[in-house]
């Protein structure tokens, strides 16, 4: 059965989706490839309520995960989502805020060592990254000695984990046709090839694809509920208006930049022509002076003023 679900590429819909604790656990578990025991929303939640020059959605989670050996620990998940290409500086600024936040130091460690909670940054991108074709990238840090040999003894160490972090980069436009693992299955609801032909706020999902997966059916039903929510539909319209304004602004800027570039090219061409003309006049003046002609006679002969002749002679 085909159902009409809200498109989670929209910030408002994505926020509505991950505010559900069960869905947050499903998503984070798939991203980390670990069992997530519990998820809590961090005290500071940052979204793009105040719009500026780009769309940037950010939300932070604290996830308690269980490792394969049965040990449990807390991981800070910083999730950032953007529709359009943006400078990495903004990502780095948000990241810096996390590193400097004293709340990201575990209370039991704060007085003893000051070790920060291990952090994983997740970037959900609505655009492609260069020529990287893989839809999902895991960028993990490793430790090496001077000779380039990997060090594993004693690692992971809380001191090291406090100073470096791993990242997960998802290229949403490259998700189409990739359902080879659990994460790609969870992210399949972002596939923009499912967008409804007549309404890009809606994606068409065949529930039968997830017939044996209660978690995915739960996600689909929440997106279906979002599609019927009047406020969320209004929020998607607002986002469309915002991006239309951004596109119009960018188009105007590009047109202005092109006109300025054309004007500069014209000015440069005129300047080059003037330089060539001056060189020819200088050669003519020099030849006339060598033949004993005075400035006034040279000026009359060349059709310029005596002052112009003197200026050209001085160059």
C-alpha positions as CSV (number, residue, x, y, z in Angstrom):
1,X,0.0,0.0,0.0
2,X,1.4,3.4,-1.0
3,X,1.1,6.1,1.7
4,X,1.7,9.8,1.5
5,X,4.3,10.8,4.1
6,X,5.9,14.2,4.9
7,X,9.2,14.8,3.3
8,X,11.9,14.6,6.0
9,X,14.3,16.7,3.9
10,X,12.5,19.7,5.4
11,X,13.9,20.8,8.7
12,X,10.5,21.1,10.4
13,X,9.6,17.5,9.4
14,X,13.0,16.1,10.4
15,X,12.8,17.8,13.8
16,X,9.3,16.3,14.3
17,X,10.7,12.9,13.4
18,X,13.7,12.8,15.7
19,X,11.9,14.4,18.6
20,X,10.3,11.0,19.0
21,X,12.7,9.1,21.3
22,X,12.1,5.7,19.7
23,X,13.0,7.1,16.3
24,X,16.0,8.9,17.7
25,X,17.2,5.6,19.1
26,X,16.6,3.8,15.7
27,X,18.5,6.5,13.8
28,X,21.5,6.8,16.2
29,X,21.8,3.0,16.5
30,X,21.9,2.7,12.7
31,X,24.5,5.5,12.5
32,X,26.7,4.1,15.2
33,X,26.2,0.5,14.3
34,X,25.9,-0.1,18.0
35,X,23.1,-1.0,20.4
36,X,21.6,2.2,21.9
37,X,20.2,1.7,25.3
38,X,18.9,5.2,25.8
39,X,18.8,8.6,24.2
40,X,18.4,12.0,25.8
41,X,18.1,15.4,24.1
42,X,20.8,17.7,25.3
43,X,19.9,20.7,27.4
44,X,20.7,23.0,24.4
45,X,18.9,22.3,21.2
46,X,19.8,24.4,18.3
47,X,17.6,24.8,15.3
48,X,17.3,27.4,12.6
49,X,14.5,29.3,14.2
50,X,16.4,32.5,13.3
51,X,17.1,32.3,9.6
52,X,20.2,33.9,8.1
53,X,22.0,33.2,4.9
54,X,21.7,29.4,4.9
55,X,19.6,26.6,6.3
56,X,21.3,24.8,9.1
57,X,19.5,22.5,11.5
58,X,21.4,21.2,14.5
59,X,20.4,19.0,17.4
60,X,22.4,17.3,20.1
61,X,21.8,13.9,21.7
62,X,23.4,12.0,24.6
63,X,23.3,8.3,23.7
64,X,24.1,5.5,26.1
65,X,25.5,2.6,24.0
66,X,26.5,-0.9,24.7
67,X,29.7,-2.2,23.1
68,X,30.2,-5.8,21.8
69,X,32.1,-6.7,25.1
70,X,29.0,-5.6,27.1
71,X,30.5,-2.4,28.4
72,X,28.3,0.7,28.4
73,X,29.2,4.4,28.0
74,X,27.8,7.7,27.0
75,X,28.4,9.2,23.5
76,X,27.6,12.8,22.5
77,X,25.9,12.9,19.0
78,X,26.0,16.3,17.3
79,X,23.7,16.1,14.3
80,X,23.7,18.8,11.7
81,X,21.6,18.9,8.6
82,X,21.6,21.3,5.7
83,X,19.8,21.5,2.4
84,X,22.3,23.4,0.5
85,X,26.0,23.7,0.2
86,X,27.5,25.7,3.0
87,X,30.9,26.7,4.2
88,X,32.6,24.3,6.5
89,X,33.4,27.2,8.8
90,X,29.9,27.1,10.2
91,X,30.1,23.4,11.0
92,X,33.5,24.1,12.7
93,X,31.9,26.9,14.7
94,X,29.2,24.6,16.1
95,X,31.8,21.9,16.7
96,X,33.9,24.4,18.7
97,X,30.9,25.3,20.8
98,X,30.6,21.6,21.8
99,X,34.3,21.3,22.7
100,X,34.1,24.4,24.9
101,X,30.9,23.5,26.7
102,X,31.6,22.3,30.3
103,X,28.3,20.4,30.3
104,X,30.0,17.9,27.9
105,X,32.3,16.7,30.6
106,X,31.0,13.8,32.6
107,X,30.1,14.8,36.1
108,X,32.0,11.9,37.7
109,X,35.1,12.9,35.7
110,X,34.9,16.6,36.1
111,X,36.7,16.8,39.4
112,X,39.1,13.9,38.8
113,X,40.4,14.3,35.2
114,X,38.1,16.6,33.3
115,X,37.6,14.1,30.5
116,X,35.0,15.1,28.0
117,X,32.2,12.8,26.7
118,X,33.3,11.1,23.4
119,X,31.7,12.8,20.5
120,X,30.5,11.7,17.0
121,X,29.5,14.4,14.6
122,X,26.8,13.5,12.0
123,X,26.3,15.6,8.8
124,X,23.2,15.0,6.8
125,X,23.8,16.9,3.6
126,X,21.2,17.8,0.9
127,X,24.0,18.1,-1.6
128,X,26.8,16.0,-3.0
129,X,30.4,16.3,-1.8
130,X,32.8,16.6,-4.7
131,X,33.2,13.4,-6.6
132,X,32.7,11.1,-3.6
133,X,30.1,8.6,-4.8
134,X,29.6,6.7,-1.6
135,X,26.4,7.9,0.0
136,X,27.7,7.4,3.6
137,X,31.2,8.1,4.8
138,X,32.6,7.1,8.2
139,X,35.6,9.3,9.0
140,X,37.3,7.6,12.0
141,X,40.5,8.7,13.7
142,X,43.4,6.3,14.4
143,X,46.6,6.7,16.4
144,X,50.1,6.1,15.0
145,X,53.7,6.2,16.2
146,X,56.5,8.2,14.6
147,X,57.1,5.5,12.0
148,X,53.5,5.4,10.9
149,X,52.6,2.2,12.7
150,X,49.1,2.1,14.2
151,X,48.9,2.1,18.0
152,X,46.2,0.0,19.5
153,X,47.5,-0.8,23.0
154,X,45.7,1.3,25.7
155,X,43.2,2.7,23.2
156,X,40.6,4.0,23.3
157,X,41.8,6.2,26.1
158,X,39.5,8.9,27.7
159,X,42.2,11.6,27.3
160,X,42.5,10.9,23.5
161,X,38.8,10.6,23.1
162,X,38.3,14.0,24.7
163,X,40.4,15.7,22.0
164,X,39.4,14.0,18.8
165,X,36.2,12.7,17.4
166,X,34.7,10.6,14.6
167,X,32.4,11.8,11.9
168,X,29.6,10.4,9.7
169,X,28.8,12.2,6.5
170,X,25.6,11.3,4.6
171,X,25.0,12.6,1.1
172,X,21.2,12.4,0.7
173,X,21.2,12.8,-3.1
174,X,23.3,9.7,-3.4
175,X,21.0,7.5,-1.3
176,X,18.8,6.5,-4.3
177,X,19.1,2.7,-5.0
178,X,21.4,2.1,-1.9
179,X,19.7,-0.2,0.6
180,X,22.5,-2.6,1.4
181,X,22.6,-2.2,5.2
182,X,20.6,-1.1,8.2
183,X,21.6,2.6,8.0
184,X,20.7,2.9,4.3
185,X,17.4,1.3,5.1
186,X,16.6,3.8,7.8
187,X,17.7,6.7,5.6
188,X,15.7,5.4,2.7
189,X,12.8,7.6,3.8
190,X,15.0,10.6,2.7
191,X,15.3,9.3,-0.9
192,X,14.1,12.3,-2.9
193,X,13.3,10.0,-5.9
194,X,10.2,9.1,-3.8
195,X,8.9,12.7,-4.0
196,X,5.3,13.1,-5.1
197,X,5.0,14.3,-8.6
198,X,2.5,17.0,-7.7
199,X,3.7,18.0,-4.2
200,X,7.4,17.9,-3.2
201,X,6.3,18.2,0.5
202,X,5.2,14.6,0.2
203,X,7.1,11.4,-0.5
204,X,5.3,8.2,-1.7
205,X,6.3,5.2,0.4
206,X,5.2,1.6,-0.2
207,X,4.6,0.2,3.3
208,X,5.0,-3.3,2.0
209,X,8.8,-2.6,1.7
210,X,8.9,-2.6,5.5
211,X,6.3,-5.2,6.2
212,X,8.5,-7.2,8.5
213,X,10.2,-4.2,10.2
214,X,8.2,-2.6,13.0
215,X,10.8,0.2,13.5
216,X,10.6,1.3,9.9
217,X,6.8,1.1,9.9
218,X,6.8,3.3,13.0
219,X,9.0,5.9,11.2
220,X,6.7,5.8,8.2
221,X,3.6,6.3,10.3
222,X,5.1,9.3,12.1
223,X,5.9,10.8,8.7
224,X,2.4,10.1,7.6
225,X,1.0,11.8,10.7
226,X,3.3,14.8,9.9
227,X,1.8,15.0,6.4
228,X,-1.6,15.5,8.0
229,X,-0.4,18.2,10.5
230,X,-1.5,21.6,9.4
231,X,1.2,23.4,11.3
232,X,3.9,21.3,9.8
233,X,2.5,21.8,6.3
234,X,2.6,25.6,7.0
235,X,6.2,25.2,8.2
236,X,7.2,23.5,5.0
237,X,5.7,26.3,3.0
238,X,7.7,28.8,5.0
239,X,10.9,26.9,4.3
240,X,10.0,26.9,0.6
241,X,9.5,30.7,0.7
242,X,12.8,31.1,2.5
243,X,14.8,29.1,-0.1
244,X,13.0,30.8,-2.9
245,X,14.3,34.1,-1.4
246,X,17.8,32.6,-1.0
247,X,17.8,31.4,-4.7
248,X,16.5,34.8,-5.9
249,X,19.2,36.6,-3.9
250,X,21.9,34.3,-5.1
251,X,20.7,34.7,-8.7
252,X,20.9,38.5,-8.3
253,X,24.3,38.3,-6.8
254,X,25.6,36.0,-9.6
255,X,24.1,38.4,-12.2
256,X,25.7,41.4,-10.6
257,X,29.0,39.6,-10.3
258,X,28.8,38.7,-14.0
259,X,28.0,42.3,-15.0
260,X,30.9,43.5,-12.8
261,X,33.2,41.0,-14.4
262,X,32.1,42.1,-17.9
263,X,32.6,45.8,-17.0
264,X,36.1,45.0,-15.6
265,X,37.0,43.1,-18.8
266,X,35.8,46.1,-20.9
267,X,37.8,48.5,-18.7
268,X,40.9,46.3,-19.0
269,X,40.5,46.1,-22.7
270,X,40.1,49.9,-23.0
271,X,43.1,50.4,-20.7
272,X,45.2,48.0,-22.9
273,X,44.2,49.9,-26.0
274,X,45.1,53.2,-24.3
275,X,48.4,51.8,-23.3
276,X,49.1,50.7,-26.9
277,X,48.1,54.1,-28.2
278,X,50.4,55.8,-25.7
279,X,53.3,53.6,-26.7
280,X,52.8,54.6,-30.3
281,X,52.6,58.3,-29.4
282,X,55.7,58.0,-27.3
283,X,57.6,56.4,-30.2
284,X,56.3,59.1,-32.6
285,X,57.3,61.9,-30.2
286,X,60.7,60.4,-29.7
287,X,61.3,60.2,-33.4
288,X,60.1,63.8,-33.9
289,X,62.3,65.1,-31.1
290,X,65.3,63.3,-32.7
291,X,64.5,65.3,-35.9
292,X,64.7,68.6,-33.9
293,X,61.0,69.4,-33.7
294,X,59.8,71.4,-30.7
295,X,56.9,70.4,-28.4
296,X,54.4,72.8,-29.9
297,X,55.0,71.5,-33.4
298,X,54.8,67.8,-32.3
299,X,51.5,68.5,-30.5
300,X,50.0,70.1,-33.6
301,X,51.3,67.3,-35.8
302,X,49.8,64.6,-33.5
303,X,46.6,66.4,-32.7
304,X,47.2,66.5,-28.9
305,X,48.0,69.3,-26.5
306,X,51.6,70.3,-25.5
307,X,50.8,69.2,-22.0
308,X,50.0,65.7,-23.2
309,X,53.2,65.6,-25.2
310,X,55.2,66.6,-22.1
311,X,53.3,64.0,-20.0
312,X,54.1,61.2,-22.5
313,X,57.7,62.3,-22.6
314,X,57.9,62.0,-18.8
315,X,56.7,58.4,-18.8
